[in-house]
Amino acid sequence: MAAPQSILLTGASGFIAKHILLRLLNAGHSVTGSVRSRDREDEVRAAVGTHLTDPTAQDRLRFVTLDLTQDAGWEAAFAGVEALIHTASPFPITQPKDEQDLIRPAVDGTLRALKAAQAAGVARVVLTSSVAAIAYRAPSAAKPVMDEDDWSDLDHPTATAYVKSKTLAERAAWDFAAKAPGLALTTINPVLVTGPPLDRHFGSSISVIERVLASKDPMLPNFGFGIVDVRDVAEMHLRALERPETSGRRYIAADRFLWFKDIAEIIAALYPYRRITRRVAPDFVVRALSLFDPSIRTILPGLGRRDELSNARARGEMGMNFLNAADSIRDTARFLVENELVT
């Protein structure tokens, strides 16, 4: 077991971050969690509290208020901190009218966190990036399966504002680390993250499962996702932190690719009494619906596109054995139904 460390975890109220926080506390680490408002502190404490192996681990948790767009508070937040896990970044359901509204805080916030870490003498950083920084490029016949050596092409038609924000933020982090002697950076690049939240406050990635459960659409788009469970993503952050040999490396967090229809079939089998939409819409119908629903408009460039991603590095270097995507979807659906979050 690795020696306990003092960690600054940014964006501590996030869906993934709460799971990371739980892993850190259960592993014996001390954590300073950043939130944008102190109103979220009780929420985060309650979320992890019932899952701790030792309830007194809460004594190793404190909170600070930080804003990605402001310098205030960062220096004080790093007092006594040995490592940074930076998860805070916007994840929108719909794309903004001005892409810079998403890109600027992602890039500037990442650099603000890294600069503050360097100034405080913190040498270890784990950054939550995304497959969005890897997969959005023209397919290559010579390399049909993408891996961590690939980067998204910002000029590709599938490159949304979110894709650009994650790609530019991660590139900025690597550029900064290359010029900062002694700063050891690792990035975790998840695909769509599913799995049971620790509480009823969670991000937009779960909305995919919620949408299928609620049969919000009369037909499903010919669209799919790589899927990974949130518990695996959290575990990868912990392993990256505790294994110095992961420094300087990117790691894709993914189990497998599933189409919307596959997800619907899994949920329909779990809840046969629910009327789950399983019919796939022709692409022209989806394009027509997108005129009225901005959240549909976001997926248009990816209709019919299947991205194959390798998780070999995470399995080989981190020893990850990923939870089955179907089980993750079932666990997510059960959480939403049991907590009456879908009608």
C-alpha positions in Angstrom: 0.0 0.0 0.0 1.3 3.4 -0.9 2.3 5.9 1.8 -0.5 8.4 2.6 -0.3 11.7 0.8 -2.0 15.0 1.1 -4.0 15.6 -2.2 -5.8 18.7 -3.6 -8.8 17.4 -5.6 -10.4 20.1 -7.8 -14.1 19.9 -8.7 -14.8 17.7 -5.7 -18.6 17.9 -6.1 -18.5 16.3 -9.6 -19.8 12.8 -10.4 -16.4 11.3 -11.1 -14.6 13.4 -8.4 -16.8 12.1 -5.6 -15.8 8.6 -6.6 -12.1 9.6 -6.7 -12.5 11.3 -3.3 -14.0 8.1 -1.8 -11.1 6.0 -3.2 -8.5 8.5 -1.8 -10.0 8.5 1.7 -10.4 4.7 1.8 -6.8 4.4 0.7 -5.7 6.5 3.7 -4.9 9.8 1.9 -5.8 13.2 3.2 -7.8 15.4 0.8 -8.5 19.0 0.3 -11.5 19.2 -2.0 -12.2 22.3 -4.0 -15.8 23.4 -4.6 -17.1 26.6 -6.3 -19.4 27.2 -3.3 -19.2 26.1 0.3 -22.8 25.2 0.0 -21.6 22.0 -1.7 -19.4 20.8 1.2 -22.2 19.0 3.2 -23.4 17.4 -0.1 -20.0 15.9 -0.8 -19.4 14.8 2.8 -22.8 13.0 2.8 -22.1 11.4 -0.6 -18.9 9.7 0.5 -19.8 9.3 4.1 -22.0 6.1 3.8 -19.4 4.4 1.6 -16.3 4.9 3.7 -14.6 1.8 5.1 -13.7 3.9 8.1 -16.1 6.7 9.1 -13.3 8.6 10.8 -11.7 9.1 7.3 -13.9 12.3 7.1 -11.3 13.8 9.6 -8.9 13.7 6.7 -11.1 15.8 4.4 -11.3 19.6 4.2 -12.7 22.0 1.6 -11.6 25.2 -0.1 -13.5 27.4 -2.5 -11.9 27.8 -5.9 -12.9 29.1 -9.3 -11.3 28.0 -12.5 -11.5 31.6 -13.8 -10.1 33.4 -10.8 -6.6 33.4 -9.1 -8.0 33.9 -5.6 -7.5 31.1 -3.2 -5.2 28.8 -5.1 -2.0 29.6 -3.2 -3.7 28.9 0.2 -5.4 25.8 -1.2 -2.0 24.1 -1.9 -0.8 24.6 1.7 0.6 21.3 2.9 -0.4 19.6 -0.4 1.8 16.9 -2.0 -0.1 16.1 -5.2 -2.9 17.5 -7.4 -5.8 15.6 -9.0 -7.4 18.1 -11.3 -10.9 17.0 -12.4 -12.7 20.4 -12.6 -13.8 21.2 -16.2 -17.2 22.1 -17.7 -19.2 19.3 -19.4 -22.2 20.7 -21.3 -25.3 18.9 -22.6 -25.6 21.4 -25.4 -22.8 23.3 -27.2 -22.4 27.0 -26.4 -23.1 29.6 -29.1 -19.5 30.9 -28.6 -17.1 27.9 -28.3 -14.7 30.1 -26.4 -17.2 30.1 -23.5 -16.2 26.5 -23.0 -12.6 26.5 -24.3 -11.3 29.4 -22.2 -12.2 28.1 -18.7 -11.0 24.6 -19.6 -7.6 25.8 -20.8 -7.1 28.7 -18.4 -8.4 26.6 -15.4 -6.0 23.8 -16.1 -3.0 26.1 -16.5 -4.1 28.0 -13.3 -4.1 24.8 -11.3 -0.8 23.6 -12.7 0.9 27.0 -12.2 -0.3 27.1 -8.6 0.9 23.5 -8.1 4.4 24.3 -9.4 4.6 27.5 -7.3 3.7 25.4 -4.2 6.4 22.8 -5.0 3.9 20.1 -5.9 5.6 17.6 -8.2 2.8 15.1 -8.9 -0.3 15.9 -11.0 -3.1 13.6 -12.3 -5.4 15.3 -14.8 -8.8 14.1 -15.8 -8.9 14.6 -19.6 -11.2 12.8 -22.0 -11.3 10.6 -25.0 -12.5 13.8 -26.7 -8.8 14.7 -26.8 -8.0 11.5 -28.7 -10.8 10.2 -31.0 -12.1 13.0 -33.1 -10.1 12.7 -36.2 -10.3 11.0 -39.6 -10.3 7.2 -39.4 -7.1 5.6 -40.5 -7.1 2.3 -42.4 -3.5 1.8 -41.3 -4.6 2.2 -37.7 -8.2 1.3 -37.1 -7.9 1.1 -33.3 -7.0 4.4 -31.6 -4.7 4.6 -28.6 -3.0 7.2 -26.4 -0.6 8.2 -29.2 -3.6 9.8 -31.1 -4.8 13.3 -30.8 -8.1 14.8 -31.9 -8.0 17.0 -35.0 -9.5 20.4 -34.2 -10.4 21.0 -37.8 -12.3 17.7 -38.1 -16.1 18.2 -38.6 -16.8 16.1 -35.5 -14.7 18.4 -33.3 -17.3 20.3 -31.2 -16.5 23.0 -28.7 -16.3 20.4 -26.0 -13.8 18.4 -28.0 -11.7 21.5 -28.6 -11.8 22.4 -24.9 -10.6 19.0 -23.7 -8.0 18.7 -26.5 -6.6 22.2 -25.9 -6.7 21.9 -22.2 -4.7 18.6 -22.2 -2.2 19.9 -24.8 -1.7 23.0 -22.6 -1.1 20.7 -19.6 1.6 18.6 -21.4 3.2 21.7 -22.8 3.4 23.3 -19.3 4.7 20.0 -17.8 7.4 19.8 -20.4 8.8 23.2 -19.4 8.4 22.6 -15.6 11.3 20.6 -14.3 10.2 18.0 -11.7 6.5 18.2 -12.5 5.3 14.7 -13.2 2.0 14.6 -15.1 -0.4 11.7 -15.9 -3.7 12.1 -17.8 -6.8 9.8 -17.6 -8.9 9.9 -20.7 -12.3 8.4 -20.1 -15.0 7.6 -22.7 -18.7 8.1 -21.7 -18.7 7.5 -17.9 -21.7 5.5 -16.5 -22.2 3.7 -13.2 -24.0 4.5 -10.0 -23.5 8.0 -8.6 -22.8 8.3 -4.9 -25.8 10.6 -4.4 -28.6 12.3 -6.3 -26.3 15.1 -7.5 -24.5 14.0 -10.7 -23.4 15.3 -14.1 -24.7 15.1 -17.6 -23.1 11.8 -18.6 -25.8 9.9 -16.8 -28.4 11.8 -18.9 -27.8 9.2 -21.7 -29.1 6.4 -19.5 -31.9 8.6 -18.1 -33.0 9.5 -21.6 -33.3 5.8 -22.6 -35.1 4.8 -19.4 -37.6 7.6 -19.8 -38.1 6.9 -23.5 -37.8 10.6 -24.2 -37.3 9.9 -27.9 -39.7 8.1 -30.3 -36.7 6.6 -32.0 -33.0 6.2 -31.2 -30.2 7.8 -33.2 -27.7 5.6 -35.0 -25.1 6.8 -32.5 -22.9 5.1 -30.0 -20.3 5.6 -27.2 -17.3 4.0 -25.7 -18.5 3.1 -22.1 -16.5 3.0 -18.9 -17.7 2.7 -15.3 -17.1 5.6 -12.9 -15.6 3.2 -10.3 -12.9 2.2 -12.8 -12.2 5.8 -13.7 -11.8 6.6 -10.0 -9.5 3.6 -9.5 -7.3 4.7 -12.4 -6.8 8.1 -10.8 -5.8 6.4 -7.6 -3.4 4.0 -9.3 -1.9 6.8 -11.3 -1.3 8.8 -8.1 0.3 5.9 -6.3 2.5 4.6 -9.2 5.3 6.9 -10.2 5.9 4.8 -13.3 2.7 6.2 -14.8 4.2 9.7 -15.0 4.4 11.2 -18.5 1.7 8.8 -19.8 -1.9 9.1 -21.0 -4.4 6.3 -20.2 -7.6 5.6 -22.0 -10.4 4.6 -19.6 -12.8 2.4 -21.6 -14.4 -1.0 -21.6 -16.2 -1.2 -25.0 -18.3 0.6 -27.6 -22.1 0.3 -27.5 -24.7 1.8 -29.8 -27.7 3.6 -28.4 -29.8 0.6 -29.4 -27.5 -1.8 -27.4 -28.0 0.4 -24.4 -31.7 0.3 -24.9 -31.7 -3.5 -25.2 -29.8 -3.8 -22.0 -32.2 -1.6 -20.1 -35.3 -3.2 -21.7 -34.2 -6.6 -20.6 -33.7 -5.3 -17.0 -37.0 -3.6 -16.9 -39.4 -5.5 -19.3 -42.4 -3.6 -17.9 -41.1 -0.3 -19.1 -41.8 0.8 -22.6 -38.2 1.4 -23.8 -37.7 2.8 -27.2 -35.5 0.4 -29.3 -36.3 1.5 -32.9 -33.4 3.2 -34.7 -34.2 6.4 -36.6 -32.9 7.1 -40.1 -30.3 9.8 -40.0 -32.4 12.3 -41.8 -35.1 12.0 -39.1 -32.5 12.8 -36.4 -31.3 15.8 -38.3 -34.8 17.1 -38.5 -35.4 16.5 -34.8 -32.1 18.4 -34.0 -33.7 21.6 -35.3 -35.9 21.6 -32.2 -33.6 19.9 -29.7 -30.1 21.4 -29.2 -28.9 18.3 -27.3 -29.6 16.2 -30.4 -27.7 18.7 -32.6 -24.5 17.8 -30.7 -24.4 14.2 -31.9 -25.0 14.9 -35.6 -21.3 14.7 -36.7 -21.0 11.3 -35.1 -24.1 9.5 -36.6 -23.1 6.0 -37.7 -19.5 6.5 -36.5 -17.9 3.7 -34.5 -14.7 4.6 -32.7 -12.5 1.7 -31.7 -10.2 2.5 -28.7 -7.5 0.4 -27.1 -7.5 0.1 -23.3 -4.3 -2.1 -23.5 -2.1 0.5 -21.8 -4.4 0.8 -18.7 -4.7 -3.0 -18.5 -1.0 -3.6 -19.0 0.6 -0.8 -17.0 -2.1 -0.2 -14.3 -3.4 -3.7 -14.0 -7.0 -2.6 -14.8 -9.7 -5.2 -15.3 -12.6 -3.1 -16.5 -16.1 -3.6 -15.4 -18.4 -4.8 -18.2 -20.2 -1.9 -19.8 -23.5 -3.7 -19.7 -23.2 -4.2 -16.0 -22.3 -0.5 -15.6 -25.4 0.5 -17.5 -27.6 -1.8 -15.4 -26.2 -0.4 -12.2 -26.8 3.1 -13.5 -30.4 2.3 -14.5 -31.1 0.7 -11.1 -29.8 3.8 -9.3 -32.1 6.1 -11.3 -35.2 3.8 -10.8 -34.6 3.1 -7.2 -34.1 6.8 -6.4 -37.2 7.7 -8.5 -35.2 9.9 -10.7 -37.1 8.8 -13.8 -40.8 8.5 -14.3 
